[in-house]
Amino acid sequence: GAAFISIQAFPALLDLPQDLEVSAVSCGSRHTAVVTRGGELYTWGWGKYGQLGHGDNASSDQARRVEHLVAQGLRVEEVVCGPWTTYIRVLE
């Protein structure tokens, strides 16, 4: 069956792995993305249109690192989420 994704209409503390230091955060309609001080991108929420960047359409309640960017040696500087999209600015 489909995974249950909770939708919250009120502020919530971010529960990120490994005590990551966040330098930027952006929210879409149903997903969230953060950039760490180390230049990594973590995303979670509704993934139906691939907006989480994990190469699939899966949704996730847990913040997951976008491994493709790490593998490409790209350092994320900035993130902006649209309603169903995620845009990033990177350094090579």
LOLOGU-283616 format. One line per field, with one value per residue (C-alpha): y, x, z; chain; residue in three letters. Coordinates in nm, 4 decimals, always signed. Each point is the difference from the previous one (the first is absolute). Layout:
// residues N
Y	c(Y ...) $
X	c(X ...) $
Z	c(Z ...) $
chaine	c(A ...) $
residu	c(ALA ...) $
***
This chain:
// residues 92
Y	c(+0.0000 +0.3642 +0.1445 +0.2325 +0.3519 +0.2361 +0.3507 +0.2598 +0.3374 +0.1353 +0.0628 -0.3006 -0.0530 -0.1547 -0.3416 -0.0294 -0.2795 +0.0418 +0.3454 +0.1610 +0.3746 +0.1509 +0.3074 +0.0242 -0.1421 +0.0229 -0.1421 -0.1008 -0.0811 -0.3415 -0.0433 +0.1582 +0.0349 +0.1086 +0.0815 -0.0805 +0.2067 -0.2802 +0.0571 -0.3060 -0.0030 -0.1875 -0.0288 -0.1568 +0.0082 -0.0758 -0.1346 -0.0825 +0.2195 -0.0842 +0.3328 -0.1612 -0.0742 -0.3644 -0.1358 -0.1390 +0.1158 -0.1270 +0.2154 +0.0092 +0.1256 -0.0188 +0.2456 -0.1799 +0.1234 +0.0432 -0.2411 +0.0872 +0.3439 -0.1497 -0.2537 +0.2812 +0.2003 +0.2904 +0.2340 +0.1442 +0.3721 +0.0883 -0.1683 +0.1329 -0.2231 +0.0678 -0.1672 -0.3341 +0.0775 +0.0536 +0.2333 +0.0107 +0.2075 -0.2035 +0.0396 -0.2583) $
X	c(+0.0000 +0.0899 +0.2079 -0.1853 +0.1421 -0.1117 -0.0976 +0.0479 -0.1698 +0.2032 +0.3706 +0.2092 +0.3593 +0.2171 +0.1314 +0.3181 +0.2580 +0.3471 -0.0681 +0.0475 +0.0560 -0.2520 +0.0919 -0.3199 -0.3506 -0.2887 -0.3514 -0.2086 -0.3686 +0.0616 +0.3765 +0.2930 +0.3678 +0.2984 +0.3593 +0.2675 +0.3093 +0.1935 -0.1882 -0.2249 -0.3694 -0.2575 -0.3635 -0.3195 -0.3768 -0.2122 +0.2051 -0.2578 +0.1666 +0.3602 +0.0422 +0.1967 +0.2874 +0.0562 -0.0590 -0.3439 -0.3522 +0.0028 -0.1179 +0.1904 -0.0750 +0.3735 +0.2592 +0.2174 +0.3262 -0.0096 +0.2824 +0.0216 +0.1407 +0.2604 +0.1025 +0.0433 +0.2156 -0.2445 -0.0240 -0.3482 -0.0003 -0.3691 -0.3422 -0.3394 -0.3069 -0.2942 -0.3388 +0.1150 +0.3632 +0.3395 +0.2641 +0.3575 +0.3117 +0.3198 +0.3776 +0.2002) $
Z	c(+0.0000 -0.0184 +0.2827 +0.2337 -0.0058 +0.2734 -0.1073 +0.2731 -0.0105 +0.2904 +0.0730 +0.0947 +0.1091 -0.2696 +0.1005 -0.2054 +0.0144 +0.1547 +0.1488 -0.3405 -0.0092 -0.2397 -0.2046 -0.2095 -0.0041 -0.2469 -0.0017 -0.2997 +0.0122 +0.1538 +0.0237 +0.1788 -0.0887 +0.2074 -0.0870 +0.2575 +0.0751 -0.1692 -0.3275 +0.0116 -0.0915 +0.2084 -0.1098 +0.1306 -0.0439 -0.3046 -0.2920 -0.2673 -0.2646 +0.0876 +0.1790 +0.2834 -0.2400 +0.0938 -0.3506 +0.0811 +0.0826 +0.3586 +0.2901 +0.3283 +0.3521 +0.0757 -0.1304 -0.2570 -0.1515 -0.3791 -0.0827 -0.3718 +0.0856 +0.2345 -0.2664 -0.2544 +0.2405 +0.0015 +0.2996 +0.0468 +0.0785 -0.0131 -0.0328 -0.1053 -0.0060 -0.2289 +0.0471 -0.1509 -0.0845 +0.1625 -0.1433 +0.1233 -0.0637 +0.0191 -0.0123 -0.1925) $
chaine	c(A A A A A A A A A A A A A A A A A A A A A A A A A A A A A A A A A A A A A A A A A A A A A A A A A A A A A A A A A A A A A A A A A A A A A A A A A A A A A A A A A A A A A A A A A A A A) $
residu	c(GLY ALA ALA PHE ILE SER ILE GLN ALA PHE PRO ALA LEU LEU ASP LEU PRO GLN ASP LEU GLU VAL SER ALA VAL SER CYS GLY SER ARG HIS THR ALA VAL VAL THR ARG GLY GLY GLU LEU TYR THR TRP GLY TRP GLY LYS TYR GLY GLN LEU GLY HIS GLY ASP ASN ALA SER SER ASP GLN ALA ARG ARG VAL GLU HIS LEU VAL ALA GLN GLY LEU ARG VAL GLU GLU VAL VAL CYS GLY PRO TRP THR THR TYR ILE ARG VAL LEU GLU) $
***
